[in-house]
Structures are given as C-alpha cells and as structure tokens.
Amino acid sequence: MNRLSYVDRVTGEPIRRYEHDHPGSLVHVDVKKLGNIPDGGGWRYVGRRQGSRNRAVTPGKPKNKWRNPKLGYAFVHTIIDDHSRVAYTEVHNDESAVTAVGVLHRAVEWFADRGVAIERILSDNGGAYRSHLWRDTCEALSITPKRTRPYRPQTNGKVERFHRTMADGWAYARCYTSENGA
C-alpha cells in the first residue's frame, strides 16, 4: 500500500515526478501575462463598477475607441531550473524575441554566478522562442533549445506551476492601488 502523499487523491494512481540529474541540465522558460493596474485599484478587489471608474480616470495612457485608457499588460519572463527549481524572473512591457533573448543572457549570467551552466532550455511554441534570434542566441551560448508539443502546457509544467504560485502569492495576493506597487 502506497503512502497517501505518493498517490494522486483524485485518480488513486502513483504520482510520477521527474527531475534532471544536476542543476542546469534543463531549464524551463515561459512568459506570464498580467494586466496593468489602474490608479485606485483593479476590478478584482474594488468591484467592476469602481474598477471601471478607476480605469477611466487613470492619467497618461492612450485611449481606446470608448475613450477609456488602454492599460496594457506586464509580461513576467521566467527561467526555472528543472533540478533545483531555482527561478530567475524579470518583468517587461512585451514578449518579443529581443526581450526574451535579453532575459536569457541575463539569466545565463545569473545562473553562472551561482555555479550553474545551462545545457538545455525547454520552451513553448511562442513566437519569441521560434525566432531565428532565439535559435542563434542559444547556439552562441551553447544551449540546446527544445520546444514542447503544441497545446500541451503540462510538458513545461514546472514553470507553469511557478507562475500559478506567483499569481496566487504575489500578483493577486492583495489589493494594489497602482502600478507602482502602492
């Protein structure tokens, strides 16, 4: 009889987990898209009516056809080690290939400062990771790029789970009244 912690409670099947032999043998990369917050707070905490009012009075943003400001998104780029689950994260205004490559360069340097050399990188099939710039950068850094099967986020599950934990514990944990974190 298996211990309850080794069994999936829903199906009763043993949980199969894997991790690579040593740090850096495989890292996962992905981007999490979060909506920017209007001054006064977003609708998740203040309700839809007040959230719409807060959005309408947020200064300094371009307007859409209903004359409401376009708040845009923040893109959280994450690279997480498969073995140790140590994560490197940066927040940017886009998810372009140039930004993704910049994050990769800084992450490789950050991991190297901690004694970890990245050998392989697993990404989804986003445009940034299919680009020639990404491929050439990985080749220049001696990293083997790998991609998940389309529409199969479970393959990149470690970074997906990190994003879920980050959203629950940081992004949606409390009411933020502006983009400045106040």
Secondary structure, 3 states (H helix, E strand, C coil): CCCHHHECCCCCCECCCCCCCCCCCCEEEEEEEEECCCCCCCHHHHCHHHHHHHHHCCCCCCECCCCCECCCEEEEEEEEECCCCCEEEEEECCCCHHHHHHHHHHHHHHHHHCCCCCCEEEECCCHHHHCHHHHHHHHHCCCEEEECCCCCHHHHHHHHHHHHHHHHHHHCCCCCCCCCCC
